[in-house]
């Protein structure tokens, strides 16, 4: 047998050994999937040899919990050496009791009246929990303990410290790789001012997971010594909470020189190994950094800013940074950023919550309360988005003249800002992740004085799959420049509200040939951008060649009462934008299909596209069309029988134009002889709410298109 999944129970047997677990002549050791039913070896009076247990490969899994392993009441079995060897050494909470010799004392919850059972114990298995205890002197029986195997939880006591663990050296835990379980939990002890476990050397994990501690809700004066912090750092402990401060200490620690940083490197002593305080390195410190050549630990922040260093090699001996609250590291300066890799700054073995700011790492918009506004003067990248409101406009926005990239969502609301000219040099607004961001990416609303955006240099808006934007309740004169509208079109922006008009401009200022539409007769040829409501009517069919070069129509498009067969003369049209008219209002209509009641909510905004009464038209395909934006909700009205040859072609038109199609008084179903129930089912997928985002409309289209294929 090579693999066994399930459980093993060896109870009340006359076995003297367990050698039958070895596999055949080659003595291979089998795998045992024991997480479901466990492994019990109990009350075997003649069992004297269980060495085989050390070599079994226990597959206890990560999602179903650990194996329940019990070696109990085997009166002639010496189990003392089993727990520290082979695969069994990872199971710190197994029960080993009642044998000739056990691994150690069985832990668990310890009470005042049971603590005396640990008088002669040096090792505890199964963890240790003390709760609702008053006097620490009642637990002096634990003073001989050197190793605790398992989690430690001490809470809701009146202890002032844990000095009864005076000989404790190691805490061993077995936390799985992805487990976030707290393994050392010291909490809710309101009188505790010190830890006082003087000989604690290491907190180890027999697995590959985190060592997570929690120090929470203790006395307000609770402090940790430098030595205690070093133990946690060198044990790679992560903290869920760390309600503590540094104890006051001076001098050397075990012949290791401790220096207090006063604020200037020039005043720092020589040969410091530990530094207590925020280590600040700035202009003029280059000639003094030789004093840092032996530093291994900094107990505080490391701040390097506005310096002329090209690298940080002078900190090559720095291994650990220990900070009890806030941001661990602040590094700024373009020379450093360009010449130092992210993880190659130092030979740091463990550094929790590391944060780099400045240069290509970016400057945080949400840390302005702890960072000098002048720090932002040299920033070219702003991270964590930008959120401004009337009550919280930070002063640093006036220091963003060099900003090129803004990473994250933008929300600006209830301010007196007239524009965003403080971002006038920004070229890119992007998502901080390649995944889809929830909510509105650029949300500018309820700014009654805002008349312009003022983003003169903006070239790219990059959010996956498309940016969602809201311009709502701004000044009545708020307008977008042609450059800004083109950017939104190229970005395939989806607008929730677009309370804006087109800013006035001179046609001569635009590189591409731009024309204003009055009628087909007066229209020039070779136009690229066309402003106005385009109308092609009866008798104007031969003039449609004038529209062959048009890329973008800034207005509406109407084809009515013509003899045209198709729209091939619009073969280069790929965008439309209409900022005229009112935002869409809601009309609620009712329809019944074979007694299935559905409510349709449609927009009353002016149609972006109208194709009406063109008797010869059989094809309305716009091959390059790829989206539109409107002040109201985008609609297309088509009143020509059989202009689409399938539901799919109608849906493609709707998707590529970014509109909600009204087709012969209904939806994309008016061309066919499908049965009424199917027509009604299809129509239900066409319900669009005018004040929903167009992203929802696109999702509805995709669902509808899937339904078409299914039918």
C-alpha positions as CSV (number, residue, x, y, z in Angstrom):
1,X,0.0,0.0,0.0
2,X,1.3,3.4,-1.0
3,X,-1.5,5.8,-0.2
4,X,-4.4,5.6,2.3
5,X,-7.1,8.3,2.6
6,X,-9.5,8.2,5.6
7,X,-8.7,7.2,9.1
8,X,-6.8,4.7,11.2
9,X,-7.7,3.4,14.6
10,X,-5.5,1.0,16.5
11,X,-7.4,0.5,19.8
12,X,-7.2,-2.3,22.5
13,X,-4.8,-4.4,20.3
14,X,-2.0,-6.7,21.3
15,X,0.4,-5.3,18.8
16,X,4.0,-4.7,20.0
17,X,5.1,-2.6,17.0
18,X,3.6,-0.8,14.0
19,X,6.1,-2.0,11.4
20,X,3.3,-3.2,9.1
21,X,3.0,0.4,7.9
22,X,6.2,-0.1,5.8
23,X,5.5,-0.8,2.2
24,X,7.0,-4.1,0.9
25,X,10.7,-5.0,0.4
26,X,11.9,-1.6,-0.5
27,X,10.6,-0.2,2.8
28,X,8.8,2.7,1.1
29,X,6.7,4.9,3.5
30,X,3.1,5.4,2.5
31,X,1.1,8.6,2.3
32,X,-1.8,9.0,4.8
33,X,-4.6,11.5,4.0
34,X,-5.7,11.8,7.6
35,X,-7.6,15.1,7.8
36,X,-11.0,13.6,7.6
37,X,-11.0,10.8,10.2
38,X,-7.7,11.2,12.1
39,X,-5.2,8.7,13.5
40,X,-6.0,7.1,16.9
41,X,-3.6,4.8,18.8
42,X,-5.2,4.1,22.1
43,X,-5.0,1.6,25.0
44,X,-2.6,-0.8,23.4
45,X,-1.0,-2.4,26.5
46,X,1.8,-4.3,24.7
47,X,2.8,-1.6,22.2
48,X,6.5,-0.7,22.8
49,X,7.7,0.4,19.4
50,X,6.0,3.1,17.3
51,X,9.0,4.5,15.4
52,X,7.3,3.9,12.1
53,X,4.9,6.8,12.9
54,X,7.8,9.2,12.4
55,X,8.2,8.3,8.7
56,X,4.6,8.3,7.6
57,X,3.8,11.2,5.2
58,X,0.8,12.8,6.8
59,X,-1.3,14.6,4.1
60,X,-3.4,16.8,6.3
61,X,-4.5,19.3,3.6
62,X,-5.0,23.0,3.9
63,X,-8.7,23.4,3.6
64,X,-10.1,20.6,5.7
65,X,-8.1,21.3,8.9
66,X,-5.3,19.4,10.5
67,X,-5.1,15.7,11.3
68,X,-6.5,14.7,14.7
69,X,-3.6,12.5,16.0
70,X,-3.9,10.8,19.4
71,X,-1.4,8.6,21.2
72,X,-3.1,7.9,24.4
73,X,-3.0,5.3,27.3
74,X,-0.4,3.0,25.7
75,X,1.2,2.1,29.1
76,X,4.4,0.6,27.8
77,X,5.1,3.0,24.9
78,X,7.9,5.5,25.2
79,X,6.5,8.3,23.1
80,X,8.9,11.0,24.3
81,X,11.1,11.0,21.1
82,X,8.2,10.7,18.6
83,X,7.0,14.3,18.7
84,X,10.2,16.0,17.7
85,X,11.2,13.8,14.8
86,X,10.0,13.3,11.2
87,X,6.6,14.3,9.9
88,X,5.1,14.2,13.4
89,X,7.2,17.2,14.5
90,X,4.8,19.5,12.5
91,X,1.7,18.4,14.6
92,X,2.0,20.5,17.6
93,X,-1.5,20.0,18.9
94,X,-1.7,16.2,18.8
95,X,-2.7,14.5,22.1
96,X,0.1,12.4,23.6
97,X,-1.0,11.4,27.2
98,X,-1.1,8.3,29.4
99,X,1.9,6.6,27.8
100,X,5.0,5.3,29.6
101,X,6.6,8.6,28.7
102,X,4.9,11.4,26.8
103,X,6.3,14.2,24.7
104,X,5.6,16.8,27.2
105,X,2.6,18.2,29.1
106,X,-0.7,18.6,27.4
107,X,-1.7,22.2,27.1
108,X,-5.0,23.8,26.2
109,X,-6.9,26.1,28.5
110,X,-5.2,26.4,31.8
111,X,-7.0,27.6,35.0
112,X,-5.7,28.6,38.4
113,X,-6.5,25.2,39.9
114,X,-4.8,23.2,37.2
115,X,-1.6,25.2,36.7
116,X,0.1,23.1,39.4
117,X,0.0,20.2,37.0
118,X,2.8,21.8,35.1
119,X,5.3,22.0,38.0
120,X,7.9,19.7,36.3
121,X,7.0,20.5,32.7
122,X,9.5,22.0,30.3
123,X,7.5,21.4,27.1
124,X,3.8,22.0,26.4
125,X,2.0,20.5,23.4
126,X,-1.4,21.7,22.3
127,X,-0.8,25.4,22.8
128,X,-1.8,27.4,25.9
129,X,-4.7,29.6,26.8
130,X,-5.2,31.7,29.9
131,X,-8.4,33.7,30.3
132,X,-10.3,35.5,33.0
133,X,-7.5,35.2,35.5
134,X,-6.6,37.7,38.2
135,X,-3.2,37.1,39.8
136,X,-0.1,36.2,37.8
137,X,1.4,34.6,40.9
138,X,-1.1,31.8,40.6
139,X,0.7,30.7,37.4
140,X,4.3,30.5,38.8
141,X,4.0,26.8,38.1
142,X,4.7,27.6,34.5
143,X,8.1,29.1,35.2
144,X,10.0,25.9,34.2
145,X,8.4,25.9,30.7
146,X,11.0,26.4,27.9
147,X,9.0,25.5,24.8
148,X,5.3,26.0,24.0
149,X,4.2,24.0,21.0
150,X,1.0,25.5,19.6
151,X,-0.9,28.8,19.8
152,X,-0.7,31.2,22.8
153,X,-3.8,33.2,23.8
154,X,-3.8,35.3,27.0
155,X,-6.7,37.6,27.4
156,X,-9.2,39.2,29.8
157,X,-6.8,39.0,32.8
158,X,-5.5,41.3,35.4
159,X,-1.9,40.5,34.7
160,X,0.6,43.3,34.8
161,X,3.1,41.2,32.8
162,X,4.0,37.6,31.8
163,X,7.0,37.2,34.0
164,X,5.9,33.7,35.0
165,X,7.3,32.7,31.6
166,X,10.8,33.6,32.9
167,X,12.4,30.5,31.2
168,X,10.4,30.4,28.0
169,X,12.7,30.3,25.0
170,X,10.7,29.1,22.0
171,X,7.1,29.3,20.8
172,X,6.5,26.8,18.0
173,X,3.3,27.0,15.8
174,X,2.1,25.2,12.7
175,X,0.3,27.8,10.6
176,X,-0.4,26.8,7.0
177,X,0.9,28.9,4.1
178,X,-2.2,30.8,3.4
179,X,-3.7,30.9,6.9
180,X,-4.2,34.3,8.6
181,X,-4.7,32.7,12.0
182,X,-3.3,34.6,15.0
183,X,-0.8,32.4,16.8
184,X,0.3,34.8,19.6
185,X,-2.6,36.7,21.0
186,X,-2.1,39.0,24.0
187,X,-5.3,41.0,24.3
188,X,-7.7,42.8,26.7
189,X,-5.4,42.8,29.7
190,X,-6.0,46.4,30.9
191,X,-3.3,46.3,33.6
192,X,-0.5,44.9,31.5
193,X,2.4,47.4,31.1
194,X,5.2,45.0,30.1
195,X,5.7,41.7,28.3
196,X,8.7,40.5,30.4
197,X,9.5,37.2,28.8
198,X,13.2,37.7,29.2
199,X,14.6,34.6,27.6
200,X,12.3,34.3,24.5
201,X,14.5,33.7,21.5
202,X,12.3,32.8,18.6
203,X,8.7,32.3,17.4
204,X,9.0,29.5,14.8
205,X,6.5,28.0,12.3
206,X,6.8,24.3,11.4
207,X,4.9,25.1,8.2
208,X,5.4,27.7,5.5
209,X,2.8,30.1,6.7
210,X,2.8,33.5,8.5
211,X,3.7,34.1,12.1
212,X,0.9,36.4,13.1
213,X,0.7,38.1,16.5
214,X,-1.8,40.4,18.1
215,X,-1.0,42.8,20.9
216,X,-4.2,44.7,21.6
217,X,-6.1,46.6,24.3
218,X,-3.5,46.6,27.1
219,X,-2.6,49.4,29.5
220,X,-1.9,52.7,27.8
221,X,1.7,52.6,29.1
222,X,2.4,49.2,27.6
223,X,5.8,49.1,26.0
224,X,8.2,46.7,24.3
225,X,11.9,46.6,24.9
226,X,14.4,46.8,22.0
227,X,15.3,43.2,22.7
228,X,11.7,42.1,22.4
229,X,11.2,43.9,19.2
230,X,14.4,42.4,17.8
231,X,13.1,38.9,18.7
232,X,9.8,39.6,16.8
233,X,11.7,41.1,13.8
234,X,14.2,38.2,13.5
235,X,11.3,35.7,13.9
236,X,9.5,37.4,10.9
237,X,6.4,38.1,13.0
238,X,3.5,40.0,11.4
239,X,1.2,42.0,13.7
240,X,-2.6,42.2,13.4
241,X,-2.5,45.0,16.0
242,X,0.4,46.4,17.9
243,X,-0.8,48.6,20.7
244,X,2.6,49.4,22.2
245,X,5.4,51.9,22.4
246,X,9.1,51.6,22.9
247,X,10.3,51.3,26.5
248,X,12.8,53.9,27.5
249,X,16.3,52.5,27.2
250,X,19.8,53.8,27.0
251,X,23.3,52.4,26.5
252,X,24.3,49.2,24.9
253,X,22.3,46.0,24.7
254,X,24.4,42.8,25.1
255,X,27.4,44.7,23.8
256,X,25.4,46.0,20.9
257,X,25.6,49.8,20.7
258,X,22.2,51.6,20.8
259,X,22.1,55.2,19.6
260,X,19.2,57.7,19.8
261,X,18.7,59.7,16.7
262,X,18.2,63.4,17.5
263,X,17.4,64.6,14.1
264,X,20.9,65.1,12.6
265,X,23.3,62.5,11.3
266,X,26.2,64.8,12.2
267,X,25.3,64.5,15.9
268,X,25.1,60.7,15.7
269,X,27.8,58.7,17.6
270,X,30.1,56.3,15.8
271,X,29.8,52.5,15.5
272,X,26.0,52.5,16.1
273,X,24.3,49.2,15.4
274,X,20.8,49.9,16.7
275,X,19.2,53.3,16.1
276,X,16.1,54.4,18.0
277,X,14.1,57.2,16.4
278,X,13.2,58.3,12.9
279,X,16.4,58.1,10.8
280,X,16.2,61.1,8.4
281,X,18.7,61.5,5.6
282,X,18.6,64.7,3.6
283,X,20.6,67.4,1.8
284,X,24.1,67.9,3.2
285,X,24.3,64.5,4.9
286,X,26.5,62.8,2.3
287,X,29.7,63.5,4.3
288,X,28.2,62.0,7.5
289,X,26.7,58.7,6.2
290,X,29.9,56.8,7.1
291,X,28.5,56.8,10.6
292,X,25.8,54.4,9.4
293,X,28.1,51.7,8.1
294,X,27.4,49.3,11.0
295,X,23.7,49.8,11.4
296,X,21.6,46.6,11.4
297,X,18.3,47.8,13.0
298,X,16.4,51.0,12.8
299,X,13.6,51.3,15.4
300,X,11.5,54.0,13.7
301,X,11.1,55.3,10.2
302,X,13.7,55.6,7.5
303,X,13.2,58.9,5.6
304,X,15.4,59.7,2.6
305,X,14.4,62.8,0.8
306,X,15.7,65.7,-1.3
307,X,19.2,64.2,-1.2
308,X,21.9,64.0,-3.9
309,X,22.6,60.3,-3.4
310,X,22.7,58.1,-6.5
311,X,22.2,54.9,-4.4
312,X,21.8,53.8,-0.8
313,X,24.9,51.5,-0.6
314,X,25.9,53.2,2.6
315,X,23.0,51.3,4.3
316,X,24.2,47.9,3.0
317,X,24.3,46.4,6.6
318,X,20.7,47.4,7.4
319,X,18.6,44.3,7.9
320,X,15.5,45.3,9.9
321,X,13.2,48.3,10.4
322,X,10.9,48.1,13.4
323,X,8.1,50.7,13.6
324,X,5.1,50.4,16.0
325,X,2.8,52.6,14.0
326,X,2.4,54.4,10.6
327,X,4.5,54.4,7.5
328,X,7.8,52.5,7.6
329,X,9.7,54.1,4.9
330,X,9.7,57.3,2.8
331,X,12.1,57.6,-0.1
332,X,12.1,60.4,-2.6
333,X,14.7,61.7,-5.1
334,X,14.9,60.9,-8.8
335,X,18.5,59.8,-8.7
336,X,17.8,57.1,-6.1
337,X,14.7,55.9,-7.9
338,X,16.4,55.5,-11.2
339,X,19.4,53.6,-9.8
340,X,18.0,51.4,-7.1
341,X,15.8,48.3,-7.6
342,X,12.7,47.8,-5.5
343,X,14.0,44.9,-3.4
344,X,17.7,45.6,-3.8
345,X,17.8,48.7,-1.6
346,X,19.3,46.8,1.3
347,X,19.8,43.2,2.4
348,X,16.6,43.5,4.4
349,X,15.4,40.1,5.7
350,X,12.1,41.3,6.9
351,X,10.3,44.6,6.5
352,X,6.5,44.7,7.1
353,X,4.4,47.3,5.4
354,X,7.2,48.8,3.3
355,X,6.1,51.8,1.2
356,X,8.3,53.7,-1.2
357,X,7.2,57.2,-2.3
358,X,8.6,59.6,-4.9
359,X,9.9,59.3,-8.4
360,X,8.5,56.4,-10.4
361,X,6.9,54.9,-7.2
362,X,4.6,57.9,-7.1
363,X,3.5,60.4,-4.5
364,X,0.4,59.5,-2.4
365,X,-2.6,61.8,-2.6
366,X,-3.9,60.4,0.7
367,X,-0.8,61.0,2.8
368,X,-0.8,64.8,2.6
369,X,-1.5,65.0,6.3
370,X,1.9,63.4,7.1
371,X,4.0,64.7,4.2
372,X,5.3,68.2,3.7
373,X,3.4,69.8,0.8
374,X,6.7,70.8,-0.8
375,X,7.5,67.1,-1.2
376,X,5.0,67.2,-4.1
377,X,6.9,69.8,-6.0
378,X,9.1,67.2,-7.8
379,X,6.3,64.5,-8.1
380,X,5.6,63.3,-11.6
381,X,3.3,60.5,-10.5
382,X,0.4,60.8,-8.1
383,X,-1.0,57.5,-6.7
384,X,-4.1,56.4,-4.8
385,X,-6.3,58.6,-7.0
386,X,-7.5,62.1,-6.0
387,X,-10.5,62.9,-3.9
388,X,-11.4,66.6,-3.2
389,X,-14.4,68.0,-1.5
390,X,-15.2,71.4,-0.1
391,X,-14.2,70.3,3.4
392,X,-11.0,68.6,2.4
393,X,-9.0,70.3,-0.3
394,X,-5.3,69.7,0.6
395,X,-2.8,72.4,0.1
396,X,-0.5,70.1,-1.9
397,X,-2.7,70.5,-5.1
398,X,-0.9,73.8,-5.7
399,X,2.4,71.8,-5.8
400,X,1.5,69.5,-8.7
401,X,2.9,71.5,-11.6
402,X,5.3,68.7,-12.6
403,X,2.7,65.9,-12.4
404,X,2.5,63.8,-15.6
405,X,0.6,60.6,-14.4
406,X,-2.4,60.3,-12.1
407,X,-3.1,56.7,-11.0
408,X,-6.5,55.9,-9.5
409,X,-10.0,57.2,-9.5
410,X,-10.9,60.9,-9.3
411,X,-13.7,62.4,-7.4
412,X,-14.2,66.1,-7.0
413,X,-17.4,67.3,-5.4
414,X,-19.0,70.3,-3.7
415,X,-16.0,72.6,-4.3
416,X,-15.7,76.2,-5.5
417,X,-13.1,75.2,-8.1
418,X,-13.6,76.8,-11.4
419,X,-11.4,74.3,-13.2
420,X,-8.7,71.6,-12.7
421,X,-5.8,73.7,-14.0
422,X,-3.6,72.5,-11.1
423,X,-3.5,69.2,-13.2
424,X,-2.8,71.0,-16.5
425,X,0.4,69.1,-17.2
426,X,-1.1,65.6,-16.5
427,X,-0.8,63.4,-19.6
428,X,-2.2,60.1,-18.4
429,X,-5.0,59.1,-16.0
430,X,-4.8,55.4,-15.4
431,X,-6.1,52.5,-13.3
432,X,-3.6,51.3,-10.7
433,X,-4.5,47.7,-11.7
434,X,-5.1,45.7,-14.8
435,X,-8.4,44.5,-13.3
436,X,-11.7,46.3,-13.6
437,X,-12.3,49.0,-11.1
438,X,-15.7,49.3,-9.5
439,X,-17.7,52.5,-9.5
440,X,-17.1,55.7,-11.4
441,X,-13.5,56.3,-12.5
442,X,-13.8,60.1,-13.0
443,X,-16.6,61.7,-11.0
444,X,-16.9,65.5,-11.1
445,X,-20.2,66.6,-9.7
446,X,-21.9,69.4,-7.7
447,X,-19.2,72.0,-8.4
448,X,-21.4,75.0,-9.1
449,X,-18.5,77.3,-10.2
450,X,-16.8,74.9,-12.6
451,X,-16.8,76.1,-16.2
452,X,-13.9,74.1,-17.6
453,X,-11.8,71.0,-17.0
454,X,-8.5,72.6,-17.8
455,X,-6.7,69.4,-18.5
456,X,-4.7,70.8,-21.4
457,X,-2.0,68.1,-21.6
458,X,-4.2,65.0,-21.1
459,X,-3.5,62.5,-23.8
460,X,-4.7,59.1,-22.5
461,X,-7.4,57.8,-20.1
462,X,-6.6,54.1,-19.4
463,X,-9.2,52.1,-17.4
464,X,-10.2,48.5,-18.1
465,X,-12.4,47.8,-20.1
466,X,-13.5,51.5,-20.5
467,X,-13.5,54.5,-18.3
468,X,-16.7,55.4,-16.6
469,X,-17.2,59.2,-16.2
470,X,-19.7,61.5,-14.6
471,X,-20.0,65.3,-15.2
472,X,-23.0,66.3,-13.2
473,X,-24.5,69.6,-11.8
474,X,-21.7,71.9,-12.8
475,X,-21.9,75.6,-13.9
476,X,-24.5,76.1,-16.7
477,X,-21.6,77.3,-18.9
478,X,-19.4,74.2,-18.3
479,X,-18.0,73.1,-21.6
480,X,-15.5,70.6,-23.0
481,X,-12.9,71.5,-25.6
482,X,-12.7,69.6,-28.9
483,X,-9.5,68.0,-27.7
484,X,-11.2,66.7,-24.5
485,X,-14.1,65.3,-26.5
486,X,-11.8,63.6,-28.9
487,X,-10.0,62.0,-25.9
488,X,-13.2,60.7,-24.4
489,X,-14.2,59.2,-27.8
490,X,-10.9,57.5,-28.3
491,X,-11.1,56.2,-24.7
492,X,-14.5,54.7,-25.4
493,X,-15.7,56.5,-22.3
494,X,-19.0,55.6,-20.8
495,X,-20.9,58.6,-19.2
496,X,-23.4,58.4,-16.4
497,X,-24.3,62.1,-16.9
498,X,-22.7,64.6,-19.3
499,X,-23.8,68.1,-18.3
500,X,-21.7,69.9,-20.7
501,X,-21.6,71.7,-24.1
502,X,-18.8,72.1,-26.7
503,X,-16.6,75.0,-25.9
504,X,-16.4,77.7,-28.6
505,X,-13.5,77.3,-31.0
506,X,-12.1,78.6,-34.3
507,X,-12.1,76.1,-37.1
508,X,-8.7,77.5,-38.3
509,X,-7.2,76.2,-35.0
510,X,-7.9,72.5,-35.8
511,X,-5.3,70.5,-37.8
512,X,-7.9,68.2,-39.3
513,X,-10.3,69.7,-41.9
514,X,-13.3,70.7,-39.9
515,X,-16.6,71.8,-41.4
516,X,-19.9,73.1,-40.1
517,X,-23.1,71.4,-41.5
518,X,-25.9,73.6,-42.7
519,X,-27.2,71.5,-45.6
520,X,-25.8,68.9,-48.1
521,X,-25.7,71.5,-51.0
522,X,-23.4,73.9,-49.2
523,X,-21.3,71.2,-47.5
524,X,-17.6,71.1,-48.6
525,X,-15.8,67.9,-49.6
526,X,-13.0,66.2,-47.7
527,X,-14.2,67.1,-44.2
528,X,-12.8,65.0,-41.4
529,X,-14.7,66.5,-38.4
530,X,-18.3,67.6,-39.1
531,X,-20.2,69.8,-36.7
532,X,-23.9,70.1,-36.8
533,X,-27.0,68.0,-37.2
534,X,-26.5,66.1,-40.5
535,X,-29.6,65.6,-42.6
536,X,-29.6,63.7,-45.9
537,X,-33.1,64.0,-47.5
538,X,-34.9,63.3,-50.7
539,X,-33.0,64.3,-53.8
540,X,-29.6,64.6,-52.0
541,X,-28.5,61.0,-52.7
542,X,-25.9,62.1,-55.2
543,X,-24.3,64.5,-52.8
544,X,-23.5,61.8,-50.2
545,X,-20.0,61.4,-51.6
546,X,-19.2,64.5,-49.6
547,X,-19.5,62.5,-46.5
548,X,-17.0,59.7,-47.4
549,X,-14.1,61.3,-45.6
550,X,-15.9,62.1,-42.4
551,X,-14.5,60.5,-39.3
552,X,-16.5,62.1,-36.5
553,X,-19.9,63.8,-36.5
554,X,-20.4,66.3,-33.6
555,X,-24.1,66.3,-33.7
556,X,-26.9,64.0,-34.9
557,X,-27.4,62.0,-38.1
558,X,-30.7,61.8,-40.0
559,X,-31.3,59.8,-43.3
560,X,-34.9,60.4,-44.3
561,X,-37.1,59.9,-47.4
562,X,-34.2,58.9,-49.7
563,X,-33.7,56.2,-52.3
564,X,-30.4,55.1,-50.8
565,X,-29.7,51.3,-50.7
566,X,-27.1,51.4,-47.8
567,X,-24.8,53.7,-45.8
568,X,-21.5,52.9,-47.5
569,X,-20.9,56.6,-48.0
570,X,-20.3,56.7,-44.3
571,X,-17.6,54.0,-44.5
572,X,-15.1,56.1,-42.5
573,X,-17.4,57.3,-39.8
574,X,-16.1,55.8,-36.5
575,X,-17.4,58.2,-33.7
576,X,-20.3,60.5,-33.0
577,X,-20.7,63.0,-30.2
578,X,-23.8,65.1,-29.4
579,X,-23.7,67.5,-26.5
580,X,-26.8,69.5,-27.6
581,X,-30.2,69.0,-26.2
582,X,-31.4,68.0,-22.7
583,X,-30.4,65.0,-20.6
584,X,-32.7,62.1,-20.9
585,X,-35.9,62.0,-18.9
586,X,-37.8,58.9,-18.1
587,X,-41.0,57.6,-19.6
588,X,-42.5,54.4,-18.2
589,X,-44.6,52.5,-20.7
590,X,-46.4,49.2,-20.3
591,X,-46.6,46.3,-22.7
592,X,-48.2,42.9,-22.6
593,X,-47.1,39.8,-24.5
594,X,-49.3,36.8,-24.1
595,X,-50.2,38.0,-20.6
596,X,-46.5,38.5,-19.6
597,X,-46.3,42.0,-18.3
598,X,-43.1,44.0,-18.8
599,X,-42.2,47.6,-18.1
600,X,-40.1,49.5,-20.5
601,X,-38.1,52.5,-19.4
602,X,-36.9,54.6,-22.3
603,X,-35.1,57.9,-22.7
604,X,-36.9,60.9,-24.2
605,X,-33.6,62.5,-25.3
606,X,-33.2,63.4,-29.0
607,X,-32.1,60.4,-31.1
608,X,-28.4,60.4,-32.1
609,X,-29.3,58.6,-35.3
610,X,-32.5,58.5,-37.3
611,X,-33.1,56.4,-40.4
612,X,-36.6,56.9,-41.5
613,X,-38.7,56.0,-44.6
614,X,-35.9,55.0,-46.9
615,X,-37.8,52.4,-49.0
616,X,-34.9,51.0,-50.9
617,X,-32.5,50.6,-47.9
618,X,-31.6,47.1,-47.1
619,X,-28.3,47.6,-45.2
620,X,-27.6,50.1,-42.4
621,X,-24.1,48.8,-41.6
622,X,-21.5,51.4,-40.4
623,X,-18.3,49.3,-40.7
624,X,-15.9,51.5,-38.7
625,X,-18.4,52.9,-36.2
626,X,-17.1,52.3,-32.6
627,X,-19.0,54.3,-30.0
628,X,-20.6,57.6,-29.2
629,X,-21.2,60.0,-26.4
630,X,-24.3,62.1,-25.8
631,X,-25.5,64.7,-23.3
632,X,-28.6,62.6,-22.9
633,X,-29.1,58.8,-23.4
634,X,-27.9,57.7,-26.8
635,X,-30.8,56.5,-29.0
636,X,-31.2,55.4,-32.6
637,X,-34.6,55.4,-34.3
638,X,-35.0,53.3,-37.4
639,X,-38.3,53.1,-39.3
640,X,-37.6,51.1,-42.4
641,X,-38.9,47.5,-42.8
642,X,-36.3,44.7,-43.1
643,X,-33.2,47.0,-43.0
644,X,-31.6,44.3,-40.8
645,X,-31.4,40.7,-42.0
646,X,-31.1,39.3,-38.5
647,X,-31.4,40.1,-34.9
648,X,-27.6,39.8,-34.7
649,X,-27.1,42.5,-37.3
650,X,-29.5,44.8,-35.5
651,X,-27.7,44.1,-32.2
652,X,-24.3,44.8,-33.8
653,X,-25.6,48.2,-35.0
654,X,-26.7,48.9,-31.5
655,X,-23.5,47.9,-29.9
656,X,-21.1,49.6,-32.3
657,X,-23.1,52.9,-32.3
658,X,-23.4,52.8,-28.6
659,X,-27.2,53.5,-28.8
660,X,-30.4,51.9,-27.8
661,X,-32.3,51.1,-31.0
662,X,-36.0,51.7,-31.5
663,X,-36.8,49.6,-34.6
664,X,-40.1,50.0,-36.3
665,X,-41.7,51.0,-33.0
666,X,-40.2,48.1,-31.1
667,X,-36.7,46.7,-30.6
668,X,-34.4,44.6,-32.7
669,X,-37.2,42.1,-33.4
670,X,-39.4,43.9,-35.9
671,X,-37.8,42.2,-39.0
672,X,-38.8,38.6,-38.3
673,X,-41.8,36.3,-38.1
674,X,-40.8,34.8,-34.8
675,X,-43.6,33.7,-32.5
676,X,-44.9,36.3,-30.1
677,X,-43.7,34.7,-26.9
678,X,-40.1,34.6,-28.3
679,X,-40.5,38.3,-29.5
680,X,-41.6,39.2,-26.0
681,X,-38.7,37.3,-24.4
682,X,-36.3,39.1,-26.6
683,X,-37.8,42.4,-25.9
684,X,-37.4,41.8,-22.2
685,X,-33.6,41.8,-22.8
686,X,-33.9,45.3,-24.4
687,X,-35.1,47.1,-21.3
688,X,-32.7,50.0,-20.7
689,X,-33.0,52.5,-17.8
690,X,-32.0,55.9,-19.0
691,X,-30.2,56.9,-15.8
692,X,-28.1,53.6,-15.7
693,X,-24.6,53.7,-17.1
694,X,-24.0,52.6,-20.7
695,X,-21.8,49.9,-19.3
696,X,-24.9,48.2,-18.1
697,X,-26.4,48.7,-21.5
698,X,-23.4,46.9,-23.1
699,X,-23.7,44.1,-20.6
700,X,-27.3,43.8,-21.5
701,X,-26.4,43.7,-25.2
702,X,-23.9,40.9,-24.6
703,X,-26.5,38.9,-22.7
704,X,-29.0,39.5,-25.4
705,X,-26.6,38.5,-28.1
706,X,-25.9,35.3,-26.2
707,X,-29.6,34.6,-26.1
708,X,-29.9,35.1,-29.8
709,X,-27.2,32.4,-30.4
710,X,-29.0,30.1,-27.9
711,X,-32.3,30.5,-29.8
